Amino acid sequence: MRHWISSLRVRLMLLILIAMLPIAGLTVYSSLDLRQAQADASKAEALRLARSAAATHASYVEGARQLLITLSLLPEVRSLDGEACSRRLAEMLKGFPQYANLAAVRPDGDIYCSALILVGRVNVADRSWFQRAVKTRAFASGDYQIGRITGRASINSGYPVFDNSGRISAIAMVALDLRWLSELGPTLGLPEGVTLTVIDRNGTILTRHPDPAKWVGKALPDALIVKAILEQRHEGTTETSGVDGIRRLYAFTPLVGGQGTVAYLYVGIPSAVAFALANLALSRGLAALALVAAGAMAVAWLVASRSILRDVNRLADVSRHWAVGDLDVRTGISAGGEIGHLARAFDRMAGSLKETTVSRDALLAEVAQRRRAEEKLAEGLAEVQSVNKELDGFAYSVSHDLRAPLRAIDGFSRILVEDHATRLDGEGKRVLDVIRGNTQRMAQLIDDILAYSRMGRLEFRFADISMEDLARSAFEDLRQPDRAIRFDLGPLPPARGDRAVIRQVWDNLLSNAVKFTRPREQAVIEVRGRIEDHQAVYSVRDNGVGFDTQYAGKLFGVFQRLHRQDEFEGTGVGLAIAHRVVHRHGGRIWAEGRLNEGATFHFSLPTGGDGHDGS
């Protein structure tokens, strides 16, 4: 896959495709803009059709009201003569085909007069139109119903007939046949696929174009379009699925009767029809764009093959010659442009390589010589490590063997002082004190040498250490009641190491601080800590006699001292032990100071999780 994309021709094709993307985006944007305009136009057209149908319905309702007023004034109706009234209404019905029936009803709901022949007693006291007309004493329309006389879907309206005293003597009734709504679709010239539907206030379909027989009478209050209409309850538009599941652009409007809205009429235009022009424009635009892109890529492929790739292949062929050592071959490309510049750079590079090439034998000899030097260096390092181990062992043995004669000298000197003091004059006692003092210093020196040697062989036990507790404990053990020493211990980060040997580091550094501040009336020892470069760094600062900075490198060597023995006691091994301990923990130790201005000793240790192996 990567090799395929790395092809120059393929990359050129991709560039062309990328260049076509803005045009494709503009085409799609234009199509979407056209689609929105068509949606708005389709909704407007559907709303126009719905309003036209609603206006026709309103004219029928008004016609029914005018007809009822006329019926209420007929002598045959007012006389309550059923037979004469029925004949008159039957003649009138022939002139009004939009009505399913004309009738008159007594106040108790019994029909006493009908244009259609009555079969038995018919009572309509339970009908909404009758109840409203009686209650309001005015024109009233009812809900969708199946007529008990006509047996057809209709919306009935009633109008009260008053006697001379102003009481209701009858209710004149007309039944508006809803078949006219089914015929309204062809009358309005609805395009193919467009639906016209009327529902009552409960979501029951009163009529539908097309396929009225399939849908009329069905109650579908949960259909998406029906729910949208019943929730809004006034004129509007939407895009949703119809009762048949087909997505359309809908416009709807209420049908008003005598007491307000009696039904809702909506017109639906299929989305496929509404967006046909936009979809066609998008398809044609993308097809034309694809043809242009294909043509451009074909031309680019040919140009790349005949010009660019020819020179590139020549450069590749020359590089293969160079790979086998033939540096006399040149590209021979003299064209301008980027390829020409690259070819001339290749030729110059070949000349430089030829001038500076070292023979393979000489290179191999140099490599072999370096390997031998590395091997000798490794052998030397191993020998040094062995000698260091032998020196540590020798120091340990010598120090251990010197303990016995020193103990004897010190013991016999003490016996002379304690048991034969009366036989010695002042000079003899002084000499014995000098002997005892030097033997004790020698014993301390041997102990320090043993400790230093032991630090080279000791196996550390690493654990997390609370350095604050360790430093505080070390100072408390060194505190001198007869001296004024201010010990300032700041927050110290924890470290990881062998607690016992790290305690020796604190002992050595703090004991030096106590010792070298002896000349000060008020000694100050400050201990601080911080995290730096993933290591914990600790500092011990004092206001003692300090030291000359030029001798800082000697401080951590064995037996190295910057002061005379009669000034400050010591063996010169303590700082060497501290240096070895810190080094084996993976840290470092260093010092800063000025003569008569104090000294600061720093050492670093790994924090938790960064422990050294102690080697």
N, C-alpha and C positions, 0 to 999 in steps of 0.2 A: 504493500500500500504506500509506504513512504517513498519507495523507488519510483512508483508511478507518479506521485505528486511532484517529485523532484525534477521530472522531465521539463525542459524549457518550453516545449510546445504546449504541454498540458497547462503550465503556469500562464502562458499567454492566453489560452482558452479561458482559464479562470478569470483573468483580468477583464476579458471581453464580457464575460457573464456578469462580473461585478459592476462593470460600467453600464450594463443594461438594467440593473436593479432599480435605479431611480426612475427610469422610463416605465418599468413594470409597475412600480409603486404609484406613479402618476396615473397610469391606466386604471389601476384598481380604484384609486381615489376618485377619479372621474366617474367610474361606473357606480361607486357607492353614492356619489352625489346625485347622479341621474336616478338611481334607485330610490333615494329619499324623495326626490321631486315627483317621481311616478307614484310613490306611496301617498304623498300629499294629494296628488291629483285624483288618484283612485278613491281615496277617502272622501274627497269633495264631491266626486261624481256619485258615490254611493249615498252620501247624505242628501244630495239633490234628489235622487230617486226616492229615498225614504220620505223626504218632505213632500214630494209630489203625491205619493200614495197616501200620506197622512192628510193632505189637503183634500183629496178625493173622498176619503172617509169622512172628513169633517163636513163636506158638502152633503153626503148621504145622511149624516146625523141631523144636520139642519133641515134637510128635506123631510126626515121622519118627524121632526118637531112640528114643522108647518102642516104636515099631513094630519098629525094628531089633533092639532088645534081645529082643523077643518072637521075631523070626525066628531070632536066633542060638541060641535054646533049642529050636527045633523039631527033632524027631528026623529028619525028612526032610532038613533042611538039614545037620545034624551028621553024618548017615550018608553024605553026598556022593552020594546016589542021585538022579541028575539027573531021571529020569522021574517018580518019586514026588514029588520036591521041586517040579517044575514044575507038576504037577496041584494041589498044595496052595497054591502061590503064586497060581495063576490063580484059584482059588476065593476067596482072601483079597482079591485086587485088586478083585473086584466090590464089596466093601464099602468101598473107599477110592477114590472117584472123583478125589480131588485128586492122586493119584499116577499117573504115566504108566506105571510098571512096577515090579515087585518081582523081585529076582534074587539069586543067590549066585555067588561068584567064587572060583576056586581061588587059592592063593598065587602062582601064576605069571601070573595075570591072565585066564585063560580062564574064560568064563561057562559053568558046567555046569548051571545051573538058572535058568529065567526064566518069569515069568507069561505073557509074550508068546512066541509061537513063534519060535525061533531059525532063521535061514536061514544055515547054514554056521557056521564057527568065528568067534567074536567074542572079541577080547582087549581088555581095558581097562587093561592095565598102565601105559599112558601117561597115564591120567586122574589129575587132582590129588587127587580124593577118595580113590581107591584107594591112592595113594602115601602120603597123610597117615594113613589108617587103619592101614596096615601099619607105618608109622614110629612113630606115637604109641601103637598098640595100643589105640586108643580111638575113640569116635565122631568122624567127620570129615566136613565138607562140602566140595564142590568149587566150581569156578567155573561161570559160565554156559556151557552147551554145547548142541549139537544131538545128541540121543541116536542112537547107532548102531543101536539096535534099534527105538526108538519113532519116530525121525525128527522129533521135536518138541523145542522149546526147554524145557530143564529145568535144575534144579540138583540134582545127585545127592549122596547122603550114604551113608557106609559104616560098618559096625561089625564088628569082628573076632569070628570064631567060634574058640574055643580047644578043643583036644582035652584028654584027661585029663591029659596031661603038661604042659599050659600053653602048647603051641605053637599058632600060628595055623594052623588047618586050612582056613579059608575066610573070605571077607568077605561079609557080608550087605549088600545094596544096595537103596535105594529112590530113585526118580526123581520129584522134586516137579515136577509139571506147572505151568508158569508161566502157563497160561491163566487161572488163578484171579486173577492180578493184573489181567488185562484186564477181568475181571468185577467187580473191586473198586470201580471208579468208580461204576457204577450202584448197587452195594450201599451205598456211603457217601452216595449222594444228592448228587453233586457238581453245582453250578450250571452253567448253560450257559457255555461259554468257559473253564471251569476244567480244567486238565490234570493228570494223574497219570502220572508216568514213573518207571521203575526202570532204573538203569544199573549195569553191573558196575564193577569197580575200574579198568578200562581205558577207560571211557567208552562202552562199547557198550550200546545200548538193548535191554533185556530185554523190556520191555513198555511200552505207552503207551495212555492213554485221553485223548481218542478216537483213532481211526484207527490201531489197532495194526498192521495190515497194511502201512501206509505207512512205519512207523518201526522196527519190531522188527528187530534184527540189524544196524542201522547203527552204525558206530563214528564218534562225533563228539567226540573229545577236545578239539577246538579251539573248540567252541561256548562262548559266554560263560558260560552257566549251568553247563555241565559243568566248565569250568575252575575256576569258583568253588567247586564242590562238591569236586572232587578236590584242590584246594589246601588247603581247610579240613579236610576229612576227619572232620568231626563235625557235630553238629546245629547248624543256624543258619538265618538268613533273609537275603534280599537282594532288591534290585530291579534287574533287568537284562533283556536280551533272551534269549528261549528259542531252542531249536534251529530253530524255525520263523521266527525274526526278530521275533516279537511281544514287546513289552515287558510284563513281568508282575511281580507281587510273588510271590516264591518262598519256600517253607519246605522244608527238606530234613533227612533223618535217615538214619543208616546202618542197614542190615539185617544183623543179626549171625547168623553160622552157628556151626559147631562150633569153628572156630579163629579167631573174630573176625569182622570185617566182610567180608561176601561181596558186598555190593551197596549201592547208595544209592537211596532213594526220595525224590522231591520232588514237591510240589504247587505249581502256578502259577495265580495269579488275575490276569486281565488288568487293567492299570492303568485302562482305561476303565471296567471294572466296579467296581473298588475305589473310584475317585474319582467315580463317577456322582453321588452325593448332593452332594458338595462342588461339583462343576461346575454342577449344577443350582441350588444355592443362590447361587453367584456370579453366574450368568446372571440369575436373578430379581432379585437385589439391585441389579445394575448397571442392569437394565431399569427398575426402580422409581426408581432415582436419576436416570436420564435423563429419565423422565417428570416428576419433580418439578422438575428443572432447567429443562426446556422450559416448564413452566407458570410458574415464577418469572420466566423471561426474558420470556415473553409479557406478564405483568402489568407488569414493569418497563418494557418497551417502550411500553406504553400510557400508563403514568404519566408517563414521560419526555416523550412526545409531547404530552400534554394540559396539563402543568403546567410542567415545567422548560424544555423547548425553546421553549415559547411566549414566555416571558420572555426567553430567550436570543436568540431571533429578533428580538424588539423592540429589545434592546440593539444587535444588529448593524445593524438598520435605522437607528437613531438615529446610530450611528457613521458610516454612509454619508452621512447628511445633513451631519455635521460635516466630513467629508472634502471636501465641495464648498463649505465656508465658511458653511453655514447653522447658526450656533451658537445659534439661538433655539429649536430643537427640544429637547424633554425626553422622558424615558422614560415618564413617567406611571405607573410601577410603584410601588405603595404597600404591597405585601405585605411581611411580615416575613421573617426568615431571611436566609441568605447572599445569595440573589438580590436581595432588597430592599435590603440594605446596599450591594451592588454598584451597583444602579440609582441610589441616592441619591448614591453617590460619583461616578457618571457625570454626574449633574445638576450637582453642585458643580464638577466639572472643567470642564463647559461654561461655567458662569458665570465661572470664573477665566480660561479661555481668551478669552472675549469681552472681559473687562476688560483683559487684557494683550496682546492681539493688535496687532501693528504692521502697518501697511499694506504690501502687496507692493511698491509703488513705492519706499517708503522703504527697505525691505530691499535691493532691487536697487540703489538709489543707494549705500547703505552698502557693498555688496559691490564695486561699481564703484570707489568711492573707495579701498577697501583694495587693490584690484588696481593702481590707479595708483600708490599709495604703494609697493607691492612692486616695481613696475617701476622707479620712481625710485631705490629702495634698491639694486636690482641694477645700475643704471647707475652709481650712486655707488661701489659696490664695484669695478666694472670700472675706473672712473677712478682710484681709489686704487691698484689693482694696477698700472695703467699708470704712475702717478707713481712708485711704488716702483721699478719697473724702470728708469725714467729716472734716478732718484736713484742706483741701483746703478751704472748706466752712467757717470753723471757722476762719482761718487766714484772709479770705476776710472780714468777718463780723467785727472782732476785728479791723482790719486796717481801715475799713470804719468808725467805731464808734469812733475811736481815732482822726479822722481828726477834728471834731468840737471843742473839748476842746483845741487842739493844736492851731487851728486858733485863738481861744479866747485869749490864753496866749500870742501868738505872737502879736495880735492886741493891747491888753492892754499895753504890753511892749513898742510897738512902740509909743503909745499915751504918755506914761510917758517920753520917750526920747524926743519926739518932742514938747510936750506942757508943761512939768514941769521940763525941764532940769535945770532951774535956781534954783530950790529948792533942787537939788541933788548935793552932793559933788562928788569928783572923784571916790571914792569907789562905791557909788551907781550907777554911770553910768557904771562902769566896770561890776558890778553884772548884770545890765540889759542887757548889751551886751552879757554876758555869757548865760543868759536866752534865749535871742533871737537866738543866735547861736545854742544852743542845741535844741530849738523847731524847727528850720529849718532843722537840721540834722534828728530829729525825723520825721518830715514831709517827708523828702526824703526817710527815711527808710520805712515809711508806703507806699509811692508810689512804692518802689521796691518790698515790700511784696505783694502788690496788683498786680503788674505786674507779679511776679512769680506765684501767685495763678491763675491769668487769663490765663497764658500759659498752665496750666493743663486742662482748660476747653475750650479753644479757638478752634473753628473749622477752620482748615487751608483750604486755597484755592490754590491748586497746579497749577503751570504754569511754563514754561521754563523761566529761569532767566539769564540775562547777568551779571555774577559776576564781571567782570571788571568794568562796569558802576556803580554797586552797591558799590563796595569797594572805587572807586574814589570819588563818591558822599559823602560817609560817612566820608572820610578823609577831604574833602573840608569843611564840616560842623565843623570839629574839629580843623582846622588849626588855629594857634595862631600867629598873625603878629609879636609879640615881641620875638619869639623864632626861632632859626635856626634848622629847622627839614627837613631832606632829606627823601622824601617819594619815594620809589622805587617800582613801581607796574609792575610786570611781566605779561605775558599772563596767563589768567585764563580760564579754561574750563567752559562752561555753566553748570548750575545745574537745578534741578527741585524741586520746593518747593513754600512756601508762601513768596512772595517778602517782605511783610511788616515785618514779624517776622525774616526773614533772615537778613534784614537790621539791626535789633536790635543786632544780633550776631556780625555783622561787627562793629556797634557802640561800643559795650562793649569791643571787643578785641582791636580795634584801640585806644579807649579812654584810656584803660589801658597802651598801648604802649606809648601814648603821656604823660601820667601822670608819669610813672615810668622812663622815660628818662629825666625828668626835671633836674636832677643834671648834665646831660652831656652838655658840651659846644656845641657840634655838635651831635644832636640826629639823629639816622638813623633807619628808619622803612622800612622793606622789606616785600612785599606781593608776594607770589608765588603760583602756582597751578600745578597740574598734575593729570593724570588718573592712578588709581591703583586698580586692582581687581574689575573692572567694577564700580568704584565709583570715583567721583571727590574729590581730597584732596587739601585743602587750608592751607597755613601757614602764620602766622604773626610773624615776627622776629624783635626784637629791641635790642639796645645796652644799655639798662637801668640797673637798680640795680639788676635785676635777682632775684633768690630765691634758697633756699637750696633744692636739689632734693628729700631729704627724706620727704619733706612736700608737694610733688606734688599731693598726693592723697587728700589733704584737700582743694585744690584750688576751687573745683567745689561744695562744700557744702555751704548751706545757712549760712550767717553771718561768714564765715570763712575768716580770714584776716591774712597775714603774716607780716604786718607792723603796726606800731602804728598810731593812728588817727592824731597825730600832725605831723607825717612825710608825710603821703599821705592820703588824704581824701578818703572817700568811705564807703559803707554800707556792703560790702561783699556779695551782692546779684547778682551783674551783671553776674559773671561767672556761678552762679547757673542757672540763666535764660538762658544763652547761652547753658549750658549743657542740659536743658530740651527741648529747641527748637530743637537742633541737634538730640537728642535722638528720639523725636517724628517724625522727618523726616526720621528715619531709618539710621542715621549716628552715628558717635562717635566723641568725642572731648578729646584731651589730651595735655599735656604740657611738655616741656623740658627746663631746665635752669641751670645756675650756679650763685652762689652769686657774685654780682658785675661784671658779664660778660654777662648779658642780658638774655632774655627768648624767647622761640619760642612756640607759641600756634598753634596746628593743629586741623582741624575738617574736616570731610568727609560728603558728601551728595550724594544721588543718581543722576546719569546723566539722561538725557531725556529718558522716557519710563520705568524707574525703580522706579517710585515714591512710597513712603511709604504711608500708609493710614492715618497717623497722629495720630494713637491711642496711 
